[in-house]
Amino acid sequence: MLSLTNVLKLNKCRYRLVKVLSHYSKNTYNQGLYNASQYFFNNNMFLQYSDSYHLCKDSENYKMMQAAAAQQSFKLM
């Protein structure tokens, strides 16, 4: 998997905001990945995006991000 690195020159306030949002994005991705793997092991089928969304939309991490950004985290799986 390739990673993308961006160099940003931010003040302290914006740096903290980007750091917190990145943390929520990571947690949202990991939660969706966990749900997908558990669904696969239990049902021997892949979890669809729409079902994954309904499982995770009530989580704290999803609520703290804007909807479009949180949905992009799910679509990466």
Chimera marker file (.cmm) of the C-alpha trace (Angstrom):
<marker_set name="trace">
<marker id="1" x="0.000" y="0.000" z="0.000" r="1" g="1" b="0" radius="0.5"/>
<marker id="2" x="1.383" y="3.376" z="-0.937" r="1" g="1" b="0" radius="0.5"/>
<marker id="3" x="1.310" y="6.251" z="1.463" r="1" g="1" b="0" radius="0.5"/>
<marker id="4" x="0.935" y="9.898" z="0.661" r="1" g="1" b="0" radius="0.5"/>
<marker id="5" x="2.940" y="12.500" z="2.531" r="1" g="1" b="0" radius="0.5"/>
<marker id="6" x="2.054" y="16.165" z="2.551" r="1" g="1" b="0" radius="0.5"/>
<marker id="7" x="4.189" y="18.825" z="4.178" r="1" g="1" b="0" radius="0.5"/>
<marker id="8" x="2.010" y="21.538" z="5.651" r="1" g="1" b="0" radius="0.5"/>
<marker id="9" x="3.092" y="24.666" z="7.457" r="1" g="1" b="0" radius="0.5"/>
<marker id="10" x="0.412" y="25.169" z="10.071" r="1" g="1" b="0" radius="0.5"/>
<marker id="11" x="0.111" y="27.195" z="13.224" r="1" g="1" b="0" radius="0.5"/>
<marker id="12" x="-0.464" y="25.377" z="16.526" r="1" g="1" b="0" radius="0.5"/>
<marker id="13" x="-4.246" y="25.588" z="16.440" r="1" g="1" b="0" radius="0.5"/>
<marker id="14" x="-4.589" y="24.202" z="12.931" r="1" g="1" b="0" radius="0.5"/>
<marker id="15" x="-1.960" y="21.542" z="13.600" r="1" g="1" b="0" radius="0.5"/>
<marker id="16" x="-3.958" y="20.278" z="16.596" r="1" g="1" b="0" radius="0.5"/>
<marker id="17" x="-7.136" y="20.264" z="14.509" r="1" g="1" b="0" radius="0.5"/>
<marker id="18" x="-5.509" y="18.243" z="11.705" r="1" g="1" b="0" radius="0.5"/>
<marker id="19" x="-4.009" y="15.857" z="14.261" r="1" g="1" b="0" radius="0.5"/>
<marker id="20" x="-7.368" y="15.254" z="15.986" r="1" g="1" b="0" radius="0.5"/>
<marker id="21" x="-9.257" y="14.795" z="12.712" r="1" g="1" b="0" radius="0.5"/>
<marker id="22" x="-6.588" y="12.387" z="11.454" r="1" g="1" b="0" radius="0.5"/>
<marker id="23" x="-6.987" y="10.390" z="14.654" r="1" g="1" b="0" radius="0.5"/>
<marker id="24" x="-10.779" y="10.203" z="14.183" r="1" g="1" b="0" radius="0.5"/>
<marker id="25" x="-10.302" y="9.180" z="10.556" r="1" g="1" b="0" radius="0.5"/>
<marker id="26" x="-7.933" y="6.384" z="11.577" r="1" g="1" b="0" radius="0.5"/>
<marker id="27" x="-10.367" y="5.167" z="14.220" r="1" g="1" b="0" radius="0.5"/>
<marker id="28" x="-13.282" y="5.252" z="11.771" r="1" g="1" b="0" radius="0.5"/>
<marker id="29" x="-11.301" y="3.235" z="9.216" r="1" g="1" b="0" radius="0.5"/>
<marker id="30" x="-10.229" y="0.690" z="11.843" r="1" g="1" b="0" radius="0.5"/>
<marker id="31" x="-13.775" y="0.325" z="13.148" r="1" g="1" b="0" radius="0.5"/>
<marker id="32" x="-15.110" y="-0.313" z="9.655" r="1" g="1" b="0" radius="0.5"/>
<marker id="33" x="-12.319" y="-2.784" z="8.936" r="1" g="1" b="0" radius="0.5"/>
<marker id="34" x="-13.021" y="-4.627" z="12.193" r="1" g="1" b="0" radius="0.5"/>
<marker id="35" x="-16.747" y="-4.833" z="11.407" r="1" g="1" b="0" radius="0.5"/>
<marker id="36" x="-16.006" y="-6.111" z="7.903" r="1" g="1" b="0" radius="0.5"/>
<marker id="37" x="-13.622" y="-8.800" z="9.145" r="1" g="1" b="0" radius="0.5"/>
<marker id="38" x="-16.007" y="-9.948" z="11.886" r="1" g="1" b="0" radius="0.5"/>
<marker id="39" x="-18.863" y="-10.103" z="9.391" r="1" g="1" b="0" radius="0.5"/>
<marker id="40" x="-16.713" y="-12.170" z="7.023" r="1" g="1" b="0" radius="0.5"/>
<marker id="41" x="-15.665" y="-14.633" z="9.737" r="1" g="1" b="0" radius="0.5"/>
<marker id="42" x="-19.240" y="-15.030" z="11.007" r="1" g="1" b="0" radius="0.5"/>
<marker id="43" x="-21.118" y="-15.168" z="7.672" r="1" g="1" b="0" radius="0.5"/>
<marker id="44" x="-18.414" y="-16.067" z="5.144" r="1" g="1" b="0" radius="0.5"/>
<marker id="45" x="-19.568" y="-13.108" z="3.018" r="1" g="1" b="0" radius="0.5"/>
<marker id="46" x="-18.225" y="-9.611" z="2.474" r="1" g="1" b="0" radius="0.5"/>
<marker id="47" x="-19.842" y="-6.660" z="4.256" r="1" g="1" b="0" radius="0.5"/>
<marker id="48" x="-21.297" y="-4.131" z="1.828" r="1" g="1" b="0" radius="0.5"/>
<marker id="49" x="-20.528" y="-0.416" z="2.210" r="1" g="1" b="0" radius="0.5"/>
<marker id="50" x="-24.146" y="0.446" z="3.036" r="1" g="1" b="0" radius="0.5"/>
<marker id="51" x="-24.281" y="-2.147" z="5.829" r="1" g="1" b="0" radius="0.5"/>
<marker id="52" x="-20.939" y="-1.006" z="7.215" r="1" g="1" b="0" radius="0.5"/>
<marker id="53" x="-22.191" y="2.576" z="7.218" r="1" g="1" b="0" radius="0.5"/>
<marker id="54" x="-25.260" y="1.648" z="9.262" r="1" g="1" b="0" radius="0.5"/>
<marker id="55" x="-23.126" y="-0.210" z="11.798" r="1" g="1" b="0" radius="0.5"/>
<marker id="56" x="-20.704" y="2.665" z="12.332" r="1" g="1" b="0" radius="0.5"/>
<marker id="57" x="-22.743" y="5.831" z="11.844" r="1" g="1" b="0" radius="0.5"/>
<marker id="58" x="-23.592" y="6.072" z="15.550" r="1" g="1" b="0" radius="0.5"/>
<marker id="59" x="-19.985" y="5.882" z="16.741" r="1" g="1" b="0" radius="0.5"/>
<marker id="60" x="-18.254" y="8.836" z="18.368" r="1" g="1" b="0" radius="0.5"/>
<marker id="61" x="-15.483" y="8.884" z="15.759" r="1" g="1" b="0" radius="0.5"/>
<marker id="62" x="-17.952" y="9.097" z="12.871" r="1" g="1" b="0" radius="0.5"/>
<marker id="63" x="-19.931" y="11.879" z="14.551" r="1" g="1" b="0" radius="0.5"/>
<marker id="64" x="-16.838" y="13.996" z="15.208" r="1" g="1" b="0" radius="0.5"/>
<marker id="65" x="-15.921" y="14.064" z="11.514" r="1" g="1" b="0" radius="0.5"/>
<marker id="66" x="-17.907" y="15.664" z="8.745" r="1" g="1" b="0" radius="0.5"/>
<marker id="67" x="-20.091" y="13.120" z="6.967" r="1" g="1" b="0" radius="0.5"/>
<marker id="68" x="-18.241" y="13.308" z="3.637" r="1" g="1" b="0" radius="0.5"/>
<marker id="69" x="-14.835" y="12.739" z="5.242" r="1" g="1" b="0" radius="0.5"/>
<marker id="70" x="-16.112" y="9.868" z="7.386" r="1" g="1" b="0" radius="0.5"/>
<marker id="71" x="-17.731" y="8.174" z="4.388" r="1" g="1" b="0" radius="0.5"/>
<marker id="72" x="-14.466" y="8.409" z="2.452" r="1" g="1" b="0" radius="0.5"/>
<marker id="73" x="-12.778" y="6.535" z="5.302" r="1" g="1" b="0" radius="0.5"/>
<marker id="74" x="-15.314" y="3.721" z="4.852" r="1" g="1" b="0" radius="0.5"/>
<marker id="75" x="-14.945" y="3.674" z="1.083" r="1" g="1" b="0" radius="0.5"/>
<marker id="76" x="-11.200" y="3.008" z="1.384" r="1" g="1" b="0" radius="0.5"/>
<marker id="77" x="-11.917" y="-0.469" z="2.743" r="1" g="1" b="0" radius="0.5"/>
<link id1="1" id2="2" r="1" g="1" b="0" radius="0.2"/>
<link id1="2" id2="3" r="1" g="1" b="0" radius="0.2"/>
<link id1="3" id2="4" r="1" g="1" b="0" radius="0.2"/>
<link id1="4" id2="5" r="1" g="1" b="0" radius="0.2"/>
<link id1="5" id2="6" r="1" g="1" b="0" radius="0.2"/>
<link id1="6" id2="7" r="1" g="1" b="0" radius="0.2"/>
<link id1="7" id2="8" r="1" g="1" b="0" radius="0.2"/>
<link id1="8" id2="9" r="1" g="1" b="0" radius="0.2"/>
<link id1="9" id2="10" r="1" g="1" b="0" radius="0.2"/>
<link id1="10" id2="11" r="1" g="1" b="0" radius="0.2"/>
<link id1="11" id2="12" r="1" g="1" b="0" radius="0.2"/>
<link id1="12" id2="13" r="1" g="1" b="0" radius="0.2"/>
<link id1="13" id2="14" r="1" g="1" b="0" radius="0.2"/>
<link id1="14" id2="15" r="1" g="1" b="0" radius="0.2"/>
<link id1="15" id2="16" r="1" g="1" b="0" radius="0.2"/>
<link id1="16" id2="17" r="1" g="1" b="0" radius="0.2"/>
<link id1="17" id2="18" r="1" g="1" b="0" radius="0.2"/>
<link id1="18" id2="19" r="1" g="1" b="0" radius="0.2"/>
<link id1="19" id2="20" r="1" g="1" b="0" radius="0.2"/>
<link id1="20" id2="21" r="1" g="1" b="0" radius="0.2"/>
<link id1="21" id2="22" r="1" g="1" b="0" radius="0.2"/>
<link id1="22" id2="23" r="1" g="1" b="0" radius="0.2"/>
<link id1="23" id2="24" r="1" g="1" b="0" radius="0.2"/>
<link id1="24" id2="25" r="1" g="1" b="0" radius="0.2"/>
<link id1="25" id2="26" r="1" g="1" b="0" radius="0.2"/>
<link id1="26" id2="27" r="1" g="1" b="0" radius="0.2"/>
<link id1="27" id2="28" r="1" g="1" b="0" radius="0.2"/>
<link id1="28" id2="29" r="1" g="1" b="0" radius="0.2"/>
<link id1="29" id2="30" r="1" g="1" b="0" radius="0.2"/>
<link id1="30" id2="31" r="1" g="1" b="0" radius="0.2"/>
<link id1="31" id2="32" r="1" g="1" b="0" radius="0.2"/>
<link id1="32" id2="33" r="1" g="1" b="0" radius="0.2"/>
<link id1="33" id2="34" r="1" g="1" b="0" radius="0.2"/>
<link id1="34" id2="35" r="1" g="1" b="0" radius="0.2"/>
<link id1="35" id2="36" r="1" g="1" b="0" radius="0.2"/>
<link id1="36" id2="37" r="1" g="1" b="0" radius="0.2"/>
<link id1="37" id2="38" r="1" g="1" b="0" radius="0.2"/>
<link id1="38" id2="39" r="1" g="1" b="0" radius="0.2"/>
<link id1="39" id2="40" r="1" g="1" b="0" radius="0.2"/>
<link id1="40" id2="41" r="1" g="1" b="0" radius="0.2"/>
<link id1="41" id2="42" r="1" g="1" b="0" radius="0.2"/>
<link id1="42" id2="43" r="1" g="1" b="0" radius="0.2"/>
<link id1="43" id2="44" r="1" g="1" b="0" radius="0.2"/>
<link id1="44" id2="45" r="1" g="1" b="0" radius="0.2"/>
<link id1="45" id2="46" r="1" g="1" b="0" radius="0.2"/>
<link id1="46" id2="47" r="1" g="1" b="0" radius="0.2"/>
<link id1="47" id2="48" r="1" g="1" b="0" radius="0.2"/>
<link id1="48" id2="49" r="1" g="1" b="0" radius="0.2"/>
<link id1="49" id2="50" r="1" g="1" b="0" radius="0.2"/>
<link id1="50" id2="51" r="1" g="1" b="0" radius="0.2"/>
<link id1="51" id2="52" r="1" g="1" b="0" radius="0.2"/>
<link id1="52" id2="53" r="1" g="1" b="0" radius="0.2"/>
<link id1="53" id2="54" r="1" g="1" b="0" radius="0.2"/>
<link id1="54" id2="55" r="1" g="1" b="0" radius="0.2"/>
<link id1="55" id2="56" r="1" g="1" b="0" radius="0.2"/>
<link id1="56" id2="57" r="1" g="1" b="0" radius="0.2"/>
<link id1="57" id2="58" r="1" g="1" b="0" radius="0.2"/>
<link id1="58" id2="59" r="1" g="1" b="0" radius="0.2"/>
<link id1="59" id2="60" r="1" g="1" b="0" radius="0.2"/>
<link id1="60" id2="61" r="1" g="1" b="0" radius="0.2"/>
<link id1="61" id2="62" r="1" g="1" b="0" radius="0.2"/>
<link id1="62" id2="63" r="1" g="1" b="0" radius="0.2"/>
<link id1="63" id2="64" r="1" g="1" b="0" radius="0.2"/>
<link id1="64" id2="65" r="1" g="1" b="0" radius="0.2"/>
<link id1="65" id2="66" r="1" g="1" b="0" radius="0.2"/>
<link id1="66" id2="67" r="1" g="1" b="0" radius="0.2"/>
<link id1="67" id2="68" r="1" g="1" b="0" radius="0.2"/>
<link id1="68" id2="69" r="1" g="1" b="0" radius="0.2"/>
<link id1="69" id2="70" r="1" g="1" b="0" radius="0.2"/>
<link id1="70" id2="71" r="1" g="1" b="0" radius="0.2"/>
<link id1="71" id2="72" r="1" g="1" b="0" radius="0.2"/>
<link id1="72" id2="73" r="1" g="1" b="0" radius="0.2"/>
<link id1="73" id2="74" r="1" g="1" b="0" radius="0.2"/>
<link id1="74" id2="75" r="1" g="1" b="0" radius="0.2"/>
<link id1="75" id2="76" r="1" g="1" b="0" radius="0.2"/>
<link id1="76" id2="77" r="1" g="1" b="0" radius="0.2"/>
</marker_set>
